[in-house]
């Protein structure tokens, strides 16, 4: 068992969740059960899967959860693009969120690569 709080990628993903929640507060109320819900769930899935993977018994299981986390990062990236294209969020905010997601995706990729090499 590994302490998820030791992973920088988890810390960055947690910060992203907070930023996404701040962002979705400003989306139109009619998007409550669509984009808002989907964005919040995708954002939460990134650090949550890191945490769950850390609690698993094997590195192979941890890897599976890191892959799920990565998939959620890609999903969130697209949802931010949709929000930007619909003018629900401004370019500055979307660029900041995209930068965070790109960094998280790279970190997840590196961690996955490292753990695979240790198997």
Chimera marker file (.cmm) of the C-alpha trace (Angstrom):
<marker_set name="trace">
<marker id="1" x="0.000" y="0.000" z="0.000" r="1" g="1" b="0" radius="0.5"/>
<marker id="2" x="1.310" y="3.429" z="-0.998" r="1" g="1" b="0" radius="0.5"/>
<marker id="3" x="0.280" y="6.808" z="0.425" r="1" g="1" b="0" radius="0.5"/>
<marker id="4" x="-1.357" y="8.661" z="-2.476" r="1" g="1" b="0" radius="0.5"/>
<marker id="5" x="-0.454" y="12.014" z="-0.865" r="1" g="1" b="0" radius="0.5"/>
<marker id="6" x="3.177" y="11.312" z="-1.763" r="1" g="1" b="0" radius="0.5"/>
<marker id="7" x="2.408" y="11.553" z="-5.488" r="1" g="1" b="0" radius="0.5"/>
<marker id="8" x="2.801" y="14.992" z="-7.044" r="1" g="1" b="0" radius="0.5"/>
<marker id="9" x="0.365" y="13.943" z="-9.774" r="1" g="1" b="0" radius="0.5"/>
<marker id="10" x="-2.313" y="13.370" z="-7.128" r="1" g="1" b="0" radius="0.5"/>
<marker id="11" x="-1.662" y="16.831" z="-5.627" r="1" g="1" b="0" radius="0.5"/>
<marker id="12" x="-1.985" y="18.455" z="-9.042" r="1" g="1" b="0" radius="0.5"/>
<marker id="13" x="-5.124" y="16.456" z="-9.831" r="1" g="1" b="0" radius="0.5"/>
<marker id="14" x="-6.643" y="17.545" z="-6.514" r="1" g="1" b="0" radius="0.5"/>
<marker id="15" x="-5.942" y="21.189" z="-7.355" r="1" g="1" b="0" radius="0.5"/>
<marker id="16" x="-7.543" y="20.638" z="-10.761" r="1" g="1" b="0" radius="0.5"/>
<marker id="17" x="-10.703" y="19.302" z="-9.094" r="1" g="1" b="0" radius="0.5"/>
<marker id="18" x="-10.964" y="22.474" z="-7.025" r="1" g="1" b="0" radius="0.5"/>
<marker id="19" x="-10.475" y="24.626" z="-10.134" r="1" g="1" b="0" radius="0.5"/>
<marker id="20" x="-13.067" y="22.657" z="-12.112" r="1" g="1" b="0" radius="0.5"/>
<marker id="21" x="-15.633" y="23.031" z="-9.339" r="1" g="1" b="0" radius="0.5"/>
<marker id="22" x="-15.004" y="26.804" z="-9.290" r="1" g="1" b="0" radius="0.5"/>
<marker id="23" x="-15.393" y="26.893" z="-13.069" r="1" g="1" b="0" radius="0.5"/>
<marker id="24" x="-18.572" y="24.835" z="-13.224" r="1" g="1" b="0" radius="0.5"/>
<marker id="25" x="-20.272" y="27.148" z="-10.705" r="1" g="1" b="0" radius="0.5"/>
<marker id="26" x="-20.395" y="29.769" z="-13.452" r="1" g="1" b="0" radius="0.5"/>
<marker id="27" x="-21.890" y="27.526" z="-16.143" r="1" g="1" b="0" radius="0.5"/>
<marker id="28" x="-25.552" y="28.027" z="-17.073" r="1" g="1" b="0" radius="0.5"/>
<marker id="29" x="-27.927" y="26.362" z="-14.572" r="1" g="1" b="0" radius="0.5"/>
<marker id="30" x="-29.592" y="24.363" z="-17.351" r="1" g="1" b="0" radius="0.5"/>
<marker id="31" x="-26.279" y="22.467" z="-17.706" r="1" g="1" b="0" radius="0.5"/>
<marker id="32" x="-26.514" y="21.169" z="-14.104" r="1" g="1" b="0" radius="0.5"/>
<marker id="33" x="-27.290" y="17.601" z="-15.165" r="1" g="1" b="0" radius="0.5"/>
<marker id="34" x="-25.202" y="17.683" z="-18.337" r="1" g="1" b="0" radius="0.5"/>
<marker id="35" x="-21.852" y="19.457" z="-18.631" r="1" g="1" b="0" radius="0.5"/>
<marker id="36" x="-21.551" y="20.491" z="-14.980" r="1" g="1" b="0" radius="0.5"/>
<marker id="37" x="-22.183" y="17.002" z="-13.663" r="1" g="1" b="0" radius="0.5"/>
<marker id="38" x="-19.998" y="15.351" z="-16.309" r="1" g="1" b="0" radius="0.5"/>
<marker id="39" x="-17.088" y="17.761" z="-15.800" r="1" g="1" b="0" radius="0.5"/>
<marker id="40" x="-17.172" y="17.411" z="-12.025" r="1" g="1" b="0" radius="0.5"/>
<marker id="41" x="-17.304" y="13.604" z="-12.260" r="1" g="1" b="0" radius="0.5"/>
<marker id="42" x="-14.469" y="13.427" z="-14.803" r="1" g="1" b="0" radius="0.5"/>
<marker id="43" x="-12.312" y="15.784" z="-12.727" r="1" g="1" b="0" radius="0.5"/>
<marker id="44" x="-12.989" y="13.837" z="-9.509" r="1" g="1" b="0" radius="0.5"/>
<marker id="45" x="-12.201" y="10.581" z="-11.259" r="1" g="1" b="0" radius="0.5"/>
<marker id="46" x="-8.584" y="11.584" z="-11.891" r="1" g="1" b="0" radius="0.5"/>
<marker id="47" x="-7.350" y="11.812" z="-8.279" r="1" g="1" b="0" radius="0.5"/>
<marker id="48" x="-9.927" y="9.312" z="-6.994" r="1" g="1" b="0" radius="0.5"/>
<marker id="49" x="-8.573" y="6.560" z="-9.226" r="1" g="1" b="0" radius="0.5"/>
<marker id="50" x="-5.017" y="7.362" z="-8.140" r="1" g="1" b="0" radius="0.5"/>
<marker id="51" x="-6.161" y="7.012" z="-4.526" r="1" g="1" b="0" radius="0.5"/>
<marker id="52" x="-8.030" y="3.778" z="-5.162" r="1" g="1" b="0" radius="0.5"/>
<marker id="53" x="-5.088" y="2.317" z="-7.075" r="1" g="1" b="0" radius="0.5"/>
<marker id="54" x="-2.752" y="3.107" z="-4.185" r="1" g="1" b="0" radius="0.5"/>
<marker id="55" x="-4.960" y="1.015" z="-1.946" r="1" g="1" b="0" radius="0.5"/>
<marker id="56" x="-4.706" y="-2.074" z="-4.133" r="1" g="1" b="0" radius="0.5"/>
<marker id="57" x="-2.438" y="-5.010" z="-3.435" r="1" g="1" b="0" radius="0.5"/>
<marker id="58" x="-0.381" y="-5.148" z="-6.615" r="1" g="1" b="0" radius="0.5"/>
<marker id="59" x="1.311" y="-2.742" z="-8.988" r="1" g="1" b="0" radius="0.5"/>
<marker id="60" x="-0.640" y="-4.298" z="-11.828" r="1" g="1" b="0" radius="0.5"/>
<marker id="61" x="-3.892" y="-3.226" z="-10.154" r="1" g="1" b="0" radius="0.5"/>
<marker id="62" x="-2.438" y="0.230" z="-9.467" r="1" g="1" b="0" radius="0.5"/>
<marker id="63" x="-1.572" y="0.516" z="-13.169" r="1" g="1" b="0" radius="0.5"/>
<marker id="64" x="-5.161" y="-0.271" z="-14.150" r="1" g="1" b="0" radius="0.5"/>
<marker id="65" x="-6.438" y="2.595" z="-12.003" r="1" g="1" b="0" radius="0.5"/>
<marker id="66" x="-3.790" y="4.963" z="-13.399" r="1" g="1" b="0" radius="0.5"/>
<marker id="67" x="-5.055" y="4.137" z="-16.902" r="1" g="1" b="0" radius="0.5"/>
<marker id="68" x="-8.609" y="4.939" z="-15.819" r="1" g="1" b="0" radius="0.5"/>
<marker id="69" x="-7.367" y="8.201" z="-14.319" r="1" g="1" b="0" radius="0.5"/>
<marker id="70" x="-5.660" y="9.056" z="-17.591" r="1" g="1" b="0" radius="0.5"/>
<marker id="71" x="-8.839" y="8.328" z="-19.551" r="1" g="1" b="0" radius="0.5"/>
<marker id="72" x="-10.751" y="10.700" z="-17.287" r="1" g="1" b="0" radius="0.5"/>
<marker id="73" x="-8.158" y="13.411" z="-17.946" r="1" g="1" b="0" radius="0.5"/>
<marker id="74" x="-8.727" y="13.034" z="-21.689" r="1" g="1" b="0" radius="0.5"/>
<marker id="75" x="-12.493" y="13.170" z="-21.155" r="1" g="1" b="0" radius="0.5"/>
<marker id="76" x="-12.222" y="16.336" z="-19.064" r="1" g="1" b="0" radius="0.5"/>
<marker id="77" x="-9.998" y="17.933" z="-21.691" r="1" g="1" b="0" radius="0.5"/>
<marker id="78" x="-12.732" y="17.472" z="-24.276" r="1" g="1" b="0" radius="0.5"/>
<marker id="79" x="-15.464" y="18.778" z="-21.968" r="1" g="1" b="0" radius="0.5"/>
<marker id="80" x="-13.458" y="21.957" z="-21.406" r="1" g="1" b="0" radius="0.5"/>
<marker id="81" x="-13.100" y="22.355" z="-25.173" r="1" g="1" b="0" radius="0.5"/>
<marker id="82" x="-16.893" y="22.043" z="-25.537" r="1" g="1" b="0" radius="0.5"/>
<marker id="83" x="-17.453" y="24.653" z="-22.821" r="1" g="1" b="0" radius="0.5"/>
<marker id="84" x="-15.008" y="27.016" z="-24.490" r="1" g="1" b="0" radius="0.5"/>
<marker id="85" x="-16.614" y="26.526" z="-27.920" r="1" g="1" b="0" radius="0.5"/>
<marker id="86" x="-20.058" y="27.168" z="-26.413" r="1" g="1" b="0" radius="0.5"/>
<marker id="87" x="-18.669" y="30.330" z="-24.760" r="1" g="1" b="0" radius="0.5"/>
<marker id="88" x="-19.501" y="28.988" z="-21.303" r="1" g="1" b="0" radius="0.5"/>
<marker id="89" x="-15.922" y="29.640" z="-20.138" r="1" g="1" b="0" radius="0.5"/>
<marker id="90" x="-13.416" y="32.191" z="-21.364" r="1" g="1" b="0" radius="0.5"/>
<marker id="91" x="-10.208" y="31.376" z="-23.210" r="1" g="1" b="0" radius="0.5"/>
<marker id="92" x="-7.945" y="32.337" z="-20.307" r="1" g="1" b="0" radius="0.5"/>
<marker id="93" x="-9.659" y="29.927" z="-17.939" r="1" g="1" b="0" radius="0.5"/>
<marker id="94" x="-9.843" y="27.148" z="-20.520" r="1" g="1" b="0" radius="0.5"/>
<marker id="95" x="-6.134" y="27.558" z="-21.362" r="1" g="1" b="0" radius="0.5"/>
<marker id="96" x="-5.211" y="27.383" z="-17.682" r="1" g="1" b="0" radius="0.5"/>
<marker id="97" x="-7.302" y="24.235" z="-17.179" r="1" g="1" b="0" radius="0.5"/>
<marker id="98" x="-5.897" y="22.662" z="-20.351" r="1" g="1" b="0" radius="0.5"/>
<marker id="99" x="-2.327" y="23.358" z="-19.158" r="1" g="1" b="0" radius="0.5"/>
<marker id="100" x="-3.090" y="21.641" z="-15.866" r="1" g="1" b="0" radius="0.5"/>
<marker id="101" x="-4.622" y="18.637" z="-17.618" r="1" g="1" b="0" radius="0.5"/>
<marker id="102" x="-1.714" y="18.331" z="-20.048" r="1" g="1" b="0" radius="0.5"/>
<marker id="103" x="0.741" y="18.325" z="-17.160" r="1" g="1" b="0" radius="0.5"/>
<marker id="104" x="-1.305" y="15.697" z="-15.304" r="1" g="1" b="0" radius="0.5"/>
<marker id="105" x="-1.566" y="13.509" z="-18.413" r="1" g="1" b="0" radius="0.5"/>
<marker id="106" x="2.212" y="13.664" z="-18.892" r="1" g="1" b="0" radius="0.5"/>
<marker id="107" x="2.814" y="12.813" z="-15.243" r="1" g="1" b="0" radius="0.5"/>
<marker id="108" x="0.406" y="9.882" z="-15.397" r="1" g="1" b="0" radius="0.5"/>
<marker id="109" x="2.076" y="8.629" z="-18.579" r="1" g="1" b="0" radius="0.5"/>
<marker id="110" x="5.502" y="8.798" z="-16.900" r="1" g="1" b="0" radius="0.5"/>
<marker id="111" x="4.267" y="7.039" z="-13.774" r="1" g="1" b="0" radius="0.5"/>
<marker id="112" x="2.579" y="4.317" z="-15.830" r="1" g="1" b="0" radius="0.5"/>
<marker id="113" x="5.749" y="3.847" z="-17.880" r="1" g="1" b="0" radius="0.5"/>
<marker id="114" x="7.880" y="3.641" z="-14.723" r="1" g="1" b="0" radius="0.5"/>
<marker id="115" x="5.596" y="1.108" z="-13.029" r="1" g="1" b="0" radius="0.5"/>
<marker id="116" x="5.394" y="-1.032" z="-16.172" r="1" g="1" b="0" radius="0.5"/>
<marker id="117" x="9.181" y="-1.205" z="-16.318" r="1" g="1" b="0" radius="0.5"/>
<marker id="118" x="9.234" y="-2.465" z="-12.733" r="1" g="1" b="0" radius="0.5"/>
<marker id="119" x="6.834" y="-5.353" z="-13.429" r="1" g="1" b="0" radius="0.5"/>
<link id1="1" id2="2" r="1" g="1" b="0" radius="0.2"/>
<link id1="2" id2="3" r="1" g="1" b="0" radius="0.2"/>
<link id1="3" id2="4" r="1" g="1" b="0" radius="0.2"/>
<link id1="4" id2="5" r="1" g="1" b="0" radius="0.2"/>
<link id1="5" id2="6" r="1" g="1" b="0" radius="0.2"/>
<link id1="6" id2="7" r="1" g="1" b="0" radius="0.2"/>
<link id1="7" id2="8" r="1" g="1" b="0" radius="0.2"/>
<link id1="8" id2="9" r="1" g="1" b="0" radius="0.2"/>
<link id1="9" id2="10" r="1" g="1" b="0" radius="0.2"/>
<link id1="10" id2="11" r="1" g="1" b="0" radius="0.2"/>
<link id1="11" id2="12" r="1" g="1" b="0" radius="0.2"/>
<link id1="12" id2="13" r="1" g="1" b="0" radius="0.2"/>
<link id1="13" id2="14" r="1" g="1" b="0" radius="0.2"/>
<link id1="14" id2="15" r="1" g="1" b="0" radius="0.2"/>
<link id1="15" id2="16" r="1" g="1" b="0" radius="0.2"/>
<link id1="16" id2="17" r="1" g="1" b="0" radius="0.2"/>
<link id1="17" id2="18" r="1" g="1" b="0" radius="0.2"/>
<link id1="18" id2="19" r="1" g="1" b="0" radius="0.2"/>
<link id1="19" id2="20" r="1" g="1" b="0" radius="0.2"/>
<link id1="20" id2="21" r="1" g="1" b="0" radius="0.2"/>
<link id1="21" id2="22" r="1" g="1" b="0" radius="0.2"/>
<link id1="22" id2="23" r="1" g="1" b="0" radius="0.2"/>
<link id1="23" id2="24" r="1" g="1" b="0" radius="0.2"/>
<link id1="24" id2="25" r="1" g="1" b="0" radius="0.2"/>
<link id1="25" id2="26" r="1" g="1" b="0" radius="0.2"/>
<link id1="26" id2="27" r="1" g="1" b="0" radius="0.2"/>
<link id1="27" id2="28" r="1" g="1" b="0" radius="0.2"/>
<link id1="28" id2="29" r="1" g="1" b="0" radius="0.2"/>
<link id1="29" id2="30" r="1" g="1" b="0" radius="0.2"/>
<link id1="30" id2="31" r="1" g="1" b="0" radius="0.2"/>
<link id1="31" id2="32" r="1" g="1" b="0" radius="0.2"/>
<link id1="32" id2="33" r="1" g="1" b="0" radius="0.2"/>
<link id1="33" id2="34" r="1" g="1" b="0" radius="0.2"/>
<link id1="34" id2="35" r="1" g="1" b="0" radius="0.2"/>
<link id1="35" id2="36" r="1" g="1" b="0" radius="0.2"/>
<link id1="36" id2="37" r="1" g="1" b="0" radius="0.2"/>
<link id1="37" id2="38" r="1" g="1" b="0" radius="0.2"/>
<link id1="38" id2="39" r="1" g="1" b="0" radius="0.2"/>
<link id1="39" id2="40" r="1" g="1" b="0" radius="0.2"/>
<link id1="40" id2="41" r="1" g="1" b="0" radius="0.2"/>
<link id1="41" id2="42" r="1" g="1" b="0" radius="0.2"/>
<link id1="42" id2="43" r="1" g="1" b="0" radius="0.2"/>
<link id1="43" id2="44" r="1" g="1" b="0" radius="0.2"/>
<link id1="44" id2="45" r="1" g="1" b="0" radius="0.2"/>
<link id1="45" id2="46" r="1" g="1" b="0" radius="0.2"/>
<link id1="46" id2="47" r="1" g="1" b="0" radius="0.2"/>
<link id1="47" id2="48" r="1" g="1" b="0" radius="0.2"/>
<link id1="48" id2="49" r="1" g="1" b="0" radius="0.2"/>
<link id1="49" id2="50" r="1" g="1" b="0" radius="0.2"/>
<link id1="50" id2="51" r="1" g="1" b="0" radius="0.2"/>
<link id1="51" id2="52" r="1" g="1" b="0" radius="0.2"/>
<link id1="52" id2="53" r="1" g="1" b="0" radius="0.2"/>
<link id1="53" id2="54" r="1" g="1" b="0" radius="0.2"/>
<link id1="54" id2="55" r="1" g="1" b="0" radius="0.2"/>
<link id1="55" id2="56" r="1" g="1" b="0" radius="0.2"/>
<link id1="56" id2="57" r="1" g="1" b="0" radius="0.2"/>
<link id1="57" id2="58" r="1" g="1" b="0" radius="0.2"/>
<link id1="58" id2="59" r="1" g="1" b="0" radius="0.2"/>
<link id1="59" id2="60" r="1" g="1" b="0" radius="0.2"/>
<link id1="60" id2="61" r="1" g="1" b="0" radius="0.2"/>
<link id1="61" id2="62" r="1" g="1" b="0" radius="0.2"/>
<link id1="62" id2="63" r="1" g="1" b="0" radius="0.2"/>
<link id1="63" id2="64" r="1" g="1" b="0" radius="0.2"/>
<link id1="64" id2="65" r="1" g="1" b="0" radius="0.2"/>
<link id1="65" id2="66" r="1" g="1" b="0" radius="0.2"/>
<link id1="66" id2="67" r="1" g="1" b="0" radius="0.2"/>
<link id1="67" id2="68" r="1" g="1" b="0" radius="0.2"/>
<link id1="68" id2="69" r="1" g="1" b="0" radius="0.2"/>
<link id1="69" id2="70" r="1" g="1" b="0" radius="0.2"/>
<link id1="70" id2="71" r="1" g="1" b="0" radius="0.2"/>
<link id1="71" id2="72" r="1" g="1" b="0" radius="0.2"/>
<link id1="72" id2="73" r="1" g="1" b="0" radius="0.2"/>
<link id1="73" id2="74" r="1" g="1" b="0" radius="0.2"/>
<link id1="74" id2="75" r="1" g="1" b="0" radius="0.2"/>
<link id1="75" id2="76" r="1" g="1" b="0" radius="0.2"/>
<link id1="76" id2="77" r="1" g="1" b="0" radius="0.2"/>
<link id1="77" id2="78" r="1" g="1" b="0" radius="0.2"/>
<link id1="78" id2="79" r="1" g="1" b="0" radius="0.2"/>
<link id1="79" id2="80" r="1" g="1" b="0" radius="0.2"/>
<link id1="80" id2="81" r="1" g="1" b="0" radius="0.2"/>
<link id1="81" id2="82" r="1" g="1" b="0" radius="0.2"/>
<link id1="82" id2="83" r="1" g="1" b="0" radius="0.2"/>
<link id1="83" id2="84" r="1" g="1" b="0" radius="0.2"/>
<link id1="84" id2="85" r="1" g="1" b="0" radius="0.2"/>
<link id1="85" id2="86" r="1" g="1" b="0" radius="0.2"/>
<link id1="86" id2="87" r="1" g="1" b="0" radius="0.2"/>
<link id1="87" id2="88" r="1" g="1" b="0" radius="0.2"/>
<link id1="88" id2="89" r="1" g="1" b="0" radius="0.2"/>
<link id1="89" id2="90" r="1" g="1" b="0" radius="0.2"/>
<link id1="90" id2="91" r="1" g="1" b="0" radius="0.2"/>
<link id1="91" id2="92" r="1" g="1" b="0" radius="0.2"/>
<link id1="92" id2="93" r="1" g="1" b="0" radius="0.2"/>
<link id1="93" id2="94" r="1" g="1" b="0" radius="0.2"/>
<link id1="94" id2="95" r="1" g="1" b="0" radius="0.2"/>
<link id1="95" id2="96" r="1" g="1" b="0" radius="0.2"/>
<link id1="96" id2="97" r="1" g="1" b="0" radius="0.2"/>
<link id1="97" id2="98" r="1" g="1" b="0" radius="0.2"/>
<link id1="98" id2="99" r="1" g="1" b="0" radius="0.2"/>
<link id1="99" id2="100" r="1" g="1" b="0" radius="0.2"/>
<link id1="100" id2="101" r="1" g="1" b="0" radius="0.2"/>
<link id1="101" id2="102" r="1" g="1" b="0" radius="0.2"/>
<link id1="102" id2="103" r="1" g="1" b="0" radius="0.2"/>
<link id1="103" id2="104" r="1" g="1" b="0" radius="0.2"/>
<link id1="104" id2="105" r="1" g="1" b="0" radius="0.2"/>
<link id1="105" id2="106" r="1" g="1" b="0" radius="0.2"/>
<link id1="106" id2="107" r="1" g="1" b="0" radius="0.2"/>
<link id1="107" id2="108" r="1" g="1" b="0" radius="0.2"/>
<link id1="108" id2="109" r="1" g="1" b="0" radius="0.2"/>
<link id1="109" id2="110" r="1" g="1" b="0" radius="0.2"/>
<link id1="110" id2="111" r="1" g="1" b="0" radius="0.2"/>
<link id1="111" id2="112" r="1" g="1" b="0" radius="0.2"/>
<link id1="112" id2="113" r="1" g="1" b="0" radius="0.2"/>
<link id1="113" id2="114" r="1" g="1" b="0" radius="0.2"/>
<link id1="114" id2="115" r="1" g="1" b="0" radius="0.2"/>
<link id1="115" id2="116" r="1" g="1" b="0" radius="0.2"/>
<link id1="116" id2="117" r="1" g="1" b="0" radius="0.2"/>
<link id1="117" id2="118" r="1" g="1" b="0" radius="0.2"/>
<link id1="118" id2="119" r="1" g="1" b="0" radius="0.2"/>
</marker_set>
